């Protein structure tokens, strides 16, 4: 339940429990976005990167993908 506080001439309602949940969800979103960016830099999303190129070799055959 939001409480109403008086600050000067303003009445400001706030819901601290909602704000804390909102901030927690925001931090989770930021972490997920950073993980997505890191995965892209590593080549896990299909572009050039550390994990995007591989080579398999047999005695008479070599495959680069």
mmCIF file of the N, C-alpha and C atoms, coordinates in Angstrom:
data_MODEL
# 
_entry.id   MODEL 
# 
loop_
_atom_site.group_PDB 
_atom_site.id 
_atom_site.type_symbol 
_atom_site.label_atom_id 
_atom_site.label_alt_id 
_atom_site.label_comp_id 
_atom_site.label_asym_id 
_atom_site.label_entity_id 
_atom_site.label_seq_id 
_atom_site.pdbx_PDB_ins_code 
_atom_site.Cartn_x 
_atom_site.Cartn_y 
_atom_site.Cartn_z 
_atom_site.occupancy 
_atom_site.B_iso_or_equiv 
_atom_site.pdbx_formal_charge 
_atom_site.auth_seq_id 
_atom_site.auth_comp_id 
_atom_site.auth_asym_id 
_atom_site.auth_atom_id 
_atom_site.pdbx_PDB_model_num 
ATOM 1   N N  . UNK A 1 1  ? 0.848  -1.174  0.000   1.00 0.00 ? 1  UNK A N  1 
ATOM 2   C CA . UNK A 1 1  ? 0.000  0.000   0.000   1.00 0.00 ? 1  UNK A CA 1 
ATOM 3   C C  . UNK A 1 1  ? 0.888  1.230   0.000   1.00 0.00 ? 1  UNK A C  1 
ATOM 4   N N  . UNK A 1 2  ? 0.584  2.175   -0.831  1.00 0.00 ? 2  UNK A N  1 
ATOM 5   C CA . UNK A 1 2  ? 1.374  3.387   -0.946  1.00 0.00 ? 2  UNK A CA 1 
ATOM 6   C C  . UNK A 1 2  ? 1.072  4.327   0.212   1.00 0.00 ? 2  UNK A C  1 
ATOM 7   N N  . UNK A 1 3  ? 2.120  4.923   0.726   1.00 0.00 ? 3  UNK A N  1 
ATOM 8   C CA . UNK A 1 3  ? 1.948  5.918   1.772   1.00 0.00 ? 3  UNK A CA 1 
ATOM 9   C C  . UNK A 1 3  ? 2.139  7.288   1.156   1.00 0.00 ? 3  UNK A C  1 
ATOM 10  N N  . UNK A 1 4  ? 1.429  8.260   1.712   1.00 0.00 ? 4  UNK A N  1 
ATOM 11  C CA . UNK A 1 4  ? 1.514  9.619   1.195   1.00 0.00 ? 4  UNK A CA 1 
ATOM 12  C C  . UNK A 1 4  ? 2.327  10.443  2.184   1.00 0.00 ? 4  UNK A C  1 
ATOM 13  N N  . UNK A 1 5  ? 3.388  11.065  1.659   1.00 0.00 ? 5  UNK A N  1 
ATOM 14  C CA . UNK A 1 5  ? 4.225  11.937  2.474   1.00 0.00 ? 5  UNK A CA 1 
ATOM 15  C C  . UNK A 1 5  ? 4.103  13.352  1.956   1.00 0.00 ? 5  UNK A C  1 
ATOM 16  N N  . UNK A 1 6  ? 4.239  14.268  2.852   1.00 0.00 ? 6  UNK A N  1 
ATOM 17  C CA . UNK A 1 6  ? 4.173  15.670  2.475   1.00 0.00 ? 6  UNK A CA 1 
ATOM 18  C C  . UNK A 1 6  ? 5.595  16.232  2.450   1.00 0.00 ? 6  UNK A C  1 
ATOM 19  N N  . UNK A 1 7  ? 5.971  16.755  1.278   1.00 0.00 ? 7  UNK A N  1 
ATOM 20  C CA . UNK A 1 7  ? 7.276  17.390  1.099   1.00 0.00 ? 7  UNK A CA 1 
ATOM 21  C C  . UNK A 1 7  ? 7.004  18.807  0.615   1.00 0.00 ? 7  UNK A C  1 
ATOM 22  N N  . UNK A 1 8  ? 7.132  19.762  1.508   1.00 0.00 ? 8  UNK A N  1 
ATOM 23  C CA . UNK A 1 8  ? 6.789  21.136  1.166   1.00 0.00 ? 8  UNK A CA 1 
ATOM 24  C C  . UNK A 1 8  ? 5.316  21.234  0.824   1.00 0.00 ? 8  UNK A C  1 
ATOM 25  N N  . UNK A 1 9  ? 5.016  21.705  -0.379  1.00 0.00 ? 9  UNK A N  1 
ATOM 26  C CA . UNK A 1 9  ? 3.633  21.806  -0.836  1.00 0.00 ? 9  UNK A CA 1 
ATOM 27  C C  . UNK A 1 9  ? 3.184  20.560  -1.602  1.00 0.00 ? 9  UNK A C  1 
ATOM 28  N N  . UNK A 1 10 ? 4.064  19.586  -1.780  1.00 0.00 ? 10 UNK A N  1 
ATOM 29  C CA . UNK A 1 10 ? 3.750  18.405  -2.575  1.00 0.00 ? 10 UNK A CA 1 
ATOM 30  C C  . UNK A 1 10 ? 3.349  17.232  -1.686  1.00 0.00 ? 10 UNK A C  1 
ATOM 31  N N  . UNK A 1 11 ? 2.393  16.462  -2.154  1.00 0.00 ? 11 UNK A N  1 
ATOM 32  C CA . UNK A 1 11 ? 2.059  15.190  -1.521  1.00 0.00 ? 11 UNK A CA 1 
ATOM 33  C C  . UNK A 1 11 ? 2.569  14.089  -2.445  1.00 0.00 ? 11 UNK A C  1 
ATOM 34  N N  . UNK A 1 12 ? 3.541  13.341  -1.978  1.00 0.00 ? 12 UNK A N  1 
ATOM 35  C CA . UNK A 1 12 ? 4.195  12.334  -2.804  1.00 0.00 ? 12 UNK A CA 1 
ATOM 36  C C  . UNK A 1 12 ? 3.849  10.959  -2.265  1.00 0.00 ? 12 UNK A C  1 
ATOM 37  N N  . UNK A 1 13 ? 3.251  10.123  -3.116  1.00 0.00 ? 13 UNK A N  1 
ATOM 38  C CA . UNK A 1 13 ? 2.954  8.760   -2.683  1.00 0.00 ? 13 UNK A CA 1 
ATOM 39  C C  . UNK A 1 13 ? 4.098  7.859   -3.132  1.00 0.00 ? 13 UNK A C  1 
ATOM 40  N N  . UNK A 1 14 ? 4.421  6.876   -2.295  1.00 0.00 ? 14 UNK A N  1 
ATOM 41  C CA . UNK A 1 14 ? 5.497  5.955   -2.638  1.00 0.00 ? 14 UNK A CA 1 
ATOM 42  C C  . UNK A 1 14 ? 5.141  4.567   -2.123  1.00 0.00 ? 14 UNK A C  1 
ATOM 43  N N  . UNK A 1 15 ? 5.651  3.584   -2.825  1.00 0.00 ? 15 UNK A N  1 
ATOM 44  C CA . UNK A 1 15 ? 5.450  2.184   -2.451  1.00 0.00 ? 15 UNK A CA 1 
ATOM 45  C C  . UNK A 1 15 ? 6.835  1.539   -2.455  1.00 0.00 ? 15 UNK A C  1 
ATOM 46  N N  . UNK A 1 16 ? 7.482  1.531   -1.305  1.00 0.00 ? 16 UNK A N  1 
ATOM 47  C CA . UNK A 1 16 ? 8.858  1.046   -1.223  1.00 0.00 ? 16 UNK A CA 1 
ATOM 48  C C  . UNK A 1 16 ? 8.982  -0.416  -1.617  1.00 0.00 ? 16 UNK A C  1 
ATOM 49  N N  . UNK A 1 17 ? 8.018  -1.249  -1.248  1.00 0.00 ? 17 UNK A N  1 
ATOM 50  C CA . UNK A 1 17 ? 8.080  -2.664  -1.594  1.00 0.00 ? 17 UNK A CA 1 
ATOM 51  C C  . UNK A 1 17 ? 8.039  -2.841  -3.115  1.00 0.00 ? 17 UNK A C  1 
ATOM 52  N N  . UNK A 1 18 ? 7.172  -2.088  -3.792  1.00 0.00 ? 18 UNK A N  1 
ATOM 53  C CA . UNK A 1 18 ? 7.110  -2.142  -5.251  1.00 0.00 ? 18 UNK A CA 1 
ATOM 54  C C  . UNK A 1 18 ? 8.412  -1.652  -5.864  1.00 0.00 ? 18 UNK A C  1 
ATOM 55  N N  . UNK A 1 19 ? 8.969  -0.563  -5.340  1.00 0.00 ? 19 UNK A N  1 
ATOM 56  C CA . UNK A 1 19 ? 10.219 -0.030  -5.865  1.00 0.00 ? 19 UNK A CA 1 
ATOM 57  C C  . UNK A 1 19 ? 11.348 -1.040  -5.735  1.00 0.00 ? 19 UNK A C  1 
ATOM 58  N N  . UNK A 1 20 ? 11.422 -1.731  -4.604  1.00 0.00 ? 20 UNK A N  1 
ATOM 59  C CA . UNK A 1 20 ? 12.478 -2.719  -4.420  1.00 0.00 ? 20 UNK A CA 1 
ATOM 60  C C  . UNK A 1 20 ? 12.322 -3.874  -5.406  1.00 0.00 ? 20 UNK A C  1 
ATOM 61  N N  . UNK A 1 21 ? 11.096 -4.346  -5.632  1.00 0.00 ? 21 UNK A N  1 
ATOM 62  C CA . UNK A 1 21 ? 10.869 -5.407  -6.624  1.00 0.00 ? 21 UNK A CA 1 
ATOM 63  C C  . UNK A 1 21 ? 11.239 -4.919  -8.019  1.00 0.00 ? 21 UNK A C  1 
ATOM 64  N N  . UNK A 1 22 ? 10.863 -3.683  -8.324  1.00 0.00 ? 22 UNK A N  1 
ATOM 65  C CA . UNK A 1 22 ? 11.157 -3.107  -9.633  1.00 0.00 ? 22 UNK A CA 1 
ATOM 66  C C  . UNK A 1 22 ? 12.665 -2.996  -9.859  1.00 0.00 ? 22 UNK A C  1 
ATOM 67  N N  . UNK A 1 23 ? 13.397 -2.538  -8.854  1.00 0.00 ? 23 UNK A N  1 
ATOM 68  C CA . UNK A 1 23 ? 14.857 -2.410  -8.973  1.00 0.00 ? 23 UNK A CA 1 
ATOM 69  C C  . UNK A 1 23 ? 15.515 -3.776  -9.135  1.00 0.00 ? 23 UNK A C  1 
ATOM 70  N N  . UNK A 1 24 ? 15.005 -4.773  -8.430  1.00 0.00 ? 24 UNK A N  1 
ATOM 71  C CA . UNK A 1 24 ? 15.549 -6.127  -8.554  1.00 0.00 ? 24 UNK A CA 1 
ATOM 72  C C  . UNK A 1 24 ? 15.343 -6.651  -9.975  1.00 0.00 ? 24 UNK A C  1 
ATOM 73  N N  . UNK A 1 25 ? 14.150 -6.463  -10.527 1.00 0.00 ? 25 UNK A N  1 
ATOM 74  C CA . UNK A 1 25 ? 13.876 -6.904  -11.893 1.00 0.00 ? 25 UNK A CA 1 
ATOM 75  C C  . UNK A 1 25 ? 14.732 -6.133  -12.896 1.00 0.00 ? 25 UNK A C  1 
ATOM 76  N N  . UNK A 1 26 ? 14.967 -4.863  -12.632 1.00 0.00 ? 26 UNK A N  1 
ATOM 77  C CA . UNK A 1 26 ? 15.806 -4.062  -13.521 1.00 0.00 ? 26 UNK A CA 1 
ATOM 78  C C  . UNK A 1 26 ? 17.237 -4.593  -13.527 1.00 0.00 ? 26 UNK A C  1 
ATOM 79  N N  . UNK A 1 27 ? 17.765 -4.932  -12.350 1.00 0.00 ? 27 UNK A N  1 
ATOM 80  C CA . UNK A 1 27 ? 19.129 -5.476  -12.274 1.00 0.00 ? 27 UNK A CA 1 
ATOM 81  C C  . UNK A 1 27 ? 19.217 -6.822  -12.986 1.00 0.00 ? 27 UNK A C  1 
ATOM 82  N N  . UNK A 1 28 ? 18.197 -7.665  -12.849 1.00 0.00 ? 28 UNK A N  1 
ATOM 83  C CA . UNK A 1 28 ? 18.184 -8.942  -13.557 1.00 0.00 ? 28 UNK A CA 1 
ATOM 84  C C  . UNK A 1 28 ? 18.179 -8.710  -15.070 1.00 0.00 ? 28 UNK A C  1 
ATOM 85  N N  . UNK A 1 29 ? 17.406 -7.742  -15.523 1.00 0.00 ? 29 UNK A N  1 
ATOM 86  C CA . UNK A 1 29 ? 17.371 -7.400  -16.949 1.00 0.00 ? 29 UNK A CA 1 
ATOM 87  C C  . UNK A 1 29 ? 18.717 -6.938  -17.459 1.00 0.00 ? 29 UNK A C  1 
ATOM 88  N N  . UNK A 1 30 ? 19.402 -6.102  -16.681 1.00 0.00 ? 30 UNK A N  1 
ATOM 89  C CA . UNK A 1 30 ? 20.730 -5.628  -17.083 1.00 0.00 ? 30 UNK A CA 1 
ATOM 90  C C  . UNK A 1 30 ? 21.723 -6.782  -17.191 1.00 0.00 ? 30 UNK A C  1 
ATOM 91  N N  . UNK A 1 31 ? 21.665 -7.715  -16.245 1.00 0.00 ? 31 UNK A N  1 
ATOM 92  C CA . UNK A 1 31 ? 22.565 -8.870  -16.290 1.00 0.00 ? 31 UNK A CA 1 
ATOM 93  C C  . UNK A 1 31 ? 22.281 -9.717  -17.527 1.00 0.00 ? 31 UNK A C  1 
ATOM 94  N N  . UNK A 1 32 ? 21.002 -9.946  -17.836 1.00 0.00 ? 32 UNK A N  1 
ATOM 95  C CA . UNK A 1 32 ? 20.658 -10.728 -19.020 1.00 0.00 ? 32 UNK A CA 1 
ATOM 96  C C  . UNK A 1 32 ? 21.122 -10.044 -20.303 1.00 0.00 ? 32 UNK A C  1 
ATOM 97  N N  . UNK A 1 33 ? 20.977 -8.729  -20.371 1.00 0.00 ? 33 UNK A N  1 
ATOM 98  C CA . UNK A 1 33 ? 21.452 -8.005  -21.553 1.00 0.00 ? 33 UNK A CA 1 
ATOM 99  C C  . UNK A 1 33 ? 22.969 -8.098  -21.696 1.00 0.00 ? 33 UNK A C  1 
ATOM 100 N N  . UNK A 1 34 ? 23.689 -7.996  -20.580 1.00 0.00 ? 34 UNK A N  1 
ATOM 101 C CA . UNK A 1 34 ? 25.149 -8.099  -20.640 1.00 0.00 ? 34 UNK A CA 1 
ATOM 102 C C  . UNK A 1 34 ? 25.575 -9.505  -21.064 1.00 0.00 ? 34 UNK A C  1 
ATOM 103 N N  . UNK A 1 35 ? 24.879 -10.540 -20.576 1.00 0.00 ? 35 UNK A N  1 
ATOM 104 C CA . UNK A 1 35 ? 25.192 -11.905 -20.995 1.00 0.00 ? 35 UNK A CA 1 
ATOM 105 C C  . UNK A 1 35 ? 24.955 -12.084 -22.491 1.00 0.00 ? 35 UNK A C  1 
ATOM 106 N N  . UNK A 1 36 ? 23.917 -11.474 -23.018 1.00 0.00 ? 36 UNK A N  1 
ATOM 107 C CA . UNK A 1 36 ? 23.644 -11.542 -24.450 1.00 0.00 ? 36 UNK A CA 1 
ATOM 108 C C  . UNK A 1 36 ? 24.747 -10.852 -25.256 1.00 0.00 ? 36 UNK A C  1 
ATOM 109 N N  . UNK A 1 37 ? 25.206 -9.704  -24.794 1.00 0.00 ? 37 UNK A N  1 
ATOM 110 C CA . UNK A 1 37 ? 26.285 -8.991  -25.479 1.00 0.00 ? 37 UNK A CA 1 
ATOM 111 C C  . UNK A 1 37 ? 27.575 -9.807  -25.437 1.00 0.00 ? 37 UNK A C  1 
ATOM 112 N N  . UNK A 1 38 ? 27.893 -10.384 -24.287 1.00 0.00 ? 38 UNK A N  1 
ATOM 113 C CA . UNK A 1 38 ? 29.106 -11.202 -24.160 1.00 0.00 ? 38 UNK A CA 1 
ATOM 114 C C  . UNK A 1 38 ? 29.018 -12.423 -25.069 1.00 0.00 ? 38 UNK A C  1 
ATOM 115 N N  . UNK A 1 39 ? 27.849 -13.066 -25.128 1.00 0.00 ? 39 UNK A N  1 
ATOM 116 C CA . UNK A 1 39 ? 27.670 -14.216 -26.021 1.00 0.00 ? 39 UNK A CA 1 
ATOM 117 C C  . UNK A 1 39 ? 27.889 -13.805 -27.471 1.00 0.00 ? 39 UNK A C  1 
ATOM 118 N N  . UNK A 1 40 ? 27.440 -12.619 -27.844 1.00 0.00 ? 40 UNK A N  1 
ATOM 119 C CA . UNK A 1 40 ? 27.664 -12.130 -29.201 1.00 0.00 ? 40 UNK A CA 1 
ATOM 120 C C  . UNK A 1 40 ? 29.134 -11.900 -29.491 1.00 0.00 ? 40 UNK A C  1 
ATOM 121 N N  . UNK A 1 41 ? 29.856 -11.322 -28.549 1.00 0.00 ? 41 UNK A N  1 
ATOM 122 C CA . UNK A 1 41 ? 31.292 -11.094 -28.742 1.00 0.00 ? 41 UNK A CA 1 
ATOM 123 C C  . UNK A 1 41 ? 32.063 -12.403 -28.842 1.00 0.00 ? 41 UNK A C  1 
ATOM 124 N N  . UNK A 1 42 ? 31.602 -13.430 -28.158 1.00 0.00 ? 42 UNK A N  1 
ATOM 125 C CA . UNK A 1 42 ? 32.280 -14.722 -28.199 1.00 0.00 ? 42 UNK A CA 1 
ATOM 126 C C  . UNK A 1 42 ? 31.924 -15.532 -29.444 1.00 0.00 ? 42 UNK A C  1 
ATOM 127 N N  . UNK A 1 43 ? 30.974 -15.061 -30.227 1.00 0.00 ? 43 UNK A N  1 
ATOM 128 C CA . UNK A 1 43 ? 30.599 -15.751 -31.446 1.00 0.00 ? 43 UNK A CA 1 
ATOM 129 C C  . UNK A 1 43 ? 29.537 -16.805 -31.241 1.00 0.00 ? 43 UNK A C  1 
ATOM 130 N N  . UNK A 1 44 ? 28.869 -16.809 -30.124 1.00 0.00 ? 44 UNK A N  1 
ATOM 131 C CA . UNK A 1 44 ? 27.846 -17.812 -29.861 1.00 0.00 ? 44 UNK A CA 1 
ATOM 132 C C  . UNK A 1 44 ? 26.526 -17.499 -30.548 1.00 0.00 ? 44 UNK A C  1 
ATOM 133 N N  . UNK A 1 45 ? 26.412 -16.356 -31.182 1.00 0.00 ? 45 UNK A N  1 
ATOM 134 C CA . UNK A 1 45 ? 25.169 -15.965 -31.848 1.00 0.00 ? 45 UNK A CA 1 
ATOM 135 C C  . UNK A 1 45 ? 25.295 -16.000 -33.370 1.00 0.00 ? 45 UNK A C  1 
ATOM 136 N N  . UNK A 1 46 ? 26.340 -16.615 -33.882 1.00 0.00 ? 46 UNK A N  1 
ATOM 137 C CA . UNK A 1 46 ? 26.465 -16.799 -35.320 1.00 0.00 ? 46 UNK A CA 1 
ATOM 138 C C  . UNK A 1 46 ? 27.454 -15.884 -36.014 1.00 0.00 ? 46 UNK A C  1 
ATOM 139 N N  . UNK A 1 47 ? 27.951 -14.857 -35.377 1.00 0.00 ? 47 UNK A N  1 
ATOM 140 C CA . UNK A 1 47 ? 28.904 -13.963 -36.005 1.00 0.00 ? 47 UNK A CA 1 
ATOM 141 C C  . UNK A 1 47 ? 30.330 -14.415 -35.759 1.00 0.00 ? 47 UNK A C  1 
ATOM 142 N N  . UNK A 1 48 ? 31.287 -13.678 -36.285 1.00 0.00 ? 48 UNK A N  1 
ATOM 143 C CA . UNK A 1 48 ? 32.685 -14.040 -36.034 1.00 0.00 ? 48 UNK A CA 1 
ATOM 144 C C  . UNK A 1 48 ? 33.030 -13.824 -34.563 1.00 0.00 ? 48 UNK A C  1 
ATOM 145 N N  . UNK A 1 49 ? 33.807 -14.730 -34.027 1.00 0.00 ? 49 UNK A N  1 
ATOM 146 C CA . UNK A 1 49 ? 34.186 -14.623 -32.627 1.00 0.00 ? 49 UNK A CA 1 
ATOM 147 C C  . UNK A 1 49 ? 35.028 -15.796 -32.188 1.00 0.00 ? 49 UNK A C  1 
ATOM 148 N N  . UNK A 1 50 ? 35.294 -15.857 -30.906 1.00 0.00 ? 50 UNK A N  1 
ATOM 149 C CA . UNK A 1 50 ? 36.177 -16.866 -30.336 1.00 0.00 ? 50 UNK A CA 1 
ATOM 150 C C  . UNK A 1 50 ? 35.655 -18.281 -30.561 1.00 0.00 ? 50 UNK A C  1 
ATOM 151 N N  . UNK A 1 51 ? 34.367 -18.503 -30.401 1.00 0.00 ? 51 UNK A N  1 
ATOM 152 C CA . UNK A 1 51 ? 33.803 -19.844 -30.505 1.00 0.00 ? 51 UNK A CA 1 
ATOM 153 C C  . UNK A 1 51 ? 33.081 -20.104 -31.832 1.00 0.00 ? 51 UNK A C  1 
ATOM 154 N N  . UNK A 1 52 ? 33.210 -19.206 -32.807 1.00 0.00 ? 52 UNK A N  1 
ATOM 155 C CA . UNK A 1 52 ? 32.433 -19.361 -34.031 1.00 0.00 ? 52 UNK A CA 1 
ATOM 156 C C  . UNK A 1 52 ? 33.141 -20.195 -35.092 1.00 0.00 ? 52 UNK A C  1 
ATOM 157 N N  . UNK A 1 53 ? 34.440 -20.415 -34.987 1.00 0.00 ? 53 UNK A N  1 
ATOM 158 C CA . UNK A 1 53 ? 35.184 -21.189 -35.978 1.00 0.00 ? 53 UNK A CA 1 
ATOM 159 C C  . UNK A 1 53 ? 35.710 -22.469 -35.344 1.00 0.00 ? 53 UNK A C  1 
ATOM 160 N N  . UNK A 1 54 ? 35.641 -23.552 -36.123 1.00 0.00 ? 54 UNK A N  1 
ATOM 161 C CA . UNK A 1 54 ? 36.164 -24.828 -35.634 1.00 0.00 ? 54 UNK A CA 1 
ATOM 162 C C  . UNK A 1 54 ? 36.717 -25.613 -36.814 1.00 0.00 ? 54 UNK A C  1 
ATOM 163 N N  . UNK A 1 55 ? 37.623 -26.509 -36.529 1.00 0.00 ? 55 UNK A N  1 
ATOM 164 C CA . UNK A 1 55 ? 38.218 -27.373 -37.544 1.00 0.00 ? 55 UNK A CA 1 
ATOM 165 C C  . UNK A 1 55 ? 38.205 -28.806 -37.034 1.00 0.00 ? 55 UNK A C  1 
ATOM 166 N N  . UNK A 1 56 ? 37.772 -29.716 -37.902 1.00 0.00 ? 56 UNK A N  1 
ATOM 167 C CA . UNK A 1 56 ? 37.794 -31.142 -37.596 1.00 0.00 ? 56 UNK A CA 1 
ATOM 168 C C  . UNK A 1 56 ? 38.650 -31.809 -38.651 1.00 0.00 ? 56 UNK A C  1 
ATOM 169 N N  . UNK A 1 57 ? 39.585 -32.626 -38.211 1.00 0.00 ? 57 UNK A N  1 
ATOM 170 C CA . UNK A 1 57 ? 40.498 -33.258 -39.164 1.00 0.00 ? 57 UNK A CA 1 
ATOM 171 C C  . UNK A 1 57 ? 40.493 -34.770 -38.972 1.00 0.00 ? 57 UNK A C  1 
ATOM 172 N N  . UNK A 1 58 ? 40.518 -35.465 -40.101 1.00 0.00 ? 58 UNK A N  1 
ATOM 173 C CA . UNK A 1 58 ? 40.694 -36.914 -40.147 1.00 0.00 ? 58 UNK A CA 1 
ATOM 174 C C  . UNK A 1 58 ? 41.948 -37.164 -40.986 1.00 0.00 ? 58 UNK A C  1 
ATOM 175 N N  . UNK A 1 59 ? 42.398 -38.397 -41.136 1.00 0.00 ? 59 UNK A N  1 
ATOM 176 C CA . UNK A 1 59 ? 43.635 -38.635 -41.890 1.00 0.00 ? 59 UNK A CA 1 
ATOM 177 C C  . UNK A 1 59 ? 43.630 -38.044 -43.297 1.00 0.00 ? 59 UNK A C  1 
ATOM 178 N N  . UNK A 1 60 ? 42.533 -38.123 -44.036 1.00 0.00 ? 60 UNK A N  1 
ATOM 179 C CA . UNK A 1 60 ? 42.502 -37.619 -45.412 1.00 0.00 ? 60 UNK A CA 1 
ATOM 180 C C  . UNK A 1 60 ? 41.498 -36.489 -45.623 1.00 0.00 ? 60 UNK A C  1 
ATOM 181 N N  . UNK A 1 61 ? 40.984 -35.918 -44.540 1.00 0.00 ? 61 UNK A N  1 
ATOM 182 C CA . UNK A 1 61 ? 39.914 -34.929 -44.666 1.00 0.00 ? 61 UNK A CA 1 
ATOM 183 C C  . UNK A 1 61 ? 40.019 -33.899 -43.572 1.00 0.00 ? 61 UNK A C  1 
ATOM 184 N N  . UNK A 1 62 ? 39.811 -32.636 -43.942 1.00 0.00 ? 62 UNK A N  1 
ATOM 185 C CA . UNK A 1 62 ? 39.780 -31.555 -42.973 1.00 0.00 ? 62 UNK A CA 1 
ATOM 186 C C  . UNK A 1 62 ? 38.570 -30.685 -43.264 1.00 0.00 ? 62 UNK A C  1 
ATOM 187 N N  . UNK A 1 63 ? 37.768 -30.389 -42.246 1.00 0.00 ? 63 UNK A N  1 
ATOM 188 C CA . UNK A 1 63 ? 36.558 -29.608 -42.402 1.00 0.00 ? 63 UNK A CA 1 
ATOM 189 C C  . UNK A 1 63 ? 36.644 -28.384 -41.504 1.00 0.00 ? 63 UNK A C  1 
ATOM 190 N N  . UNK A 1 64 ? 36.481 -27.201 -42.079 1.00 0.00 ? 64 UNK A N  1 
ATOM 191 C CA . UNK A 1 64 ? 36.442 -25.942 -41.335 1.00 0.00 ? 64 UNK A CA 1 
ATOM 192 C C  . UNK A 1 64 ? 35.000 -25.445 -41.314 1.00 0.00 ? 64 UNK A C  1 
ATOM 193 N N  . UNK A 1 65 ? 34.504 -25.156 -40.140 1.00 0.00 ? 65 UNK A N  1 
ATOM 194 C CA . UNK A 1 65 ? 33.138 -24.622 -40.036 1.00 0.00 ? 65 UNK A CA 1 
ATOM 195 C C  . UNK A 1 65 ? 33.050 -23.622 -38.933 1.00 0.00 ? 65 UNK A C  1 
# 
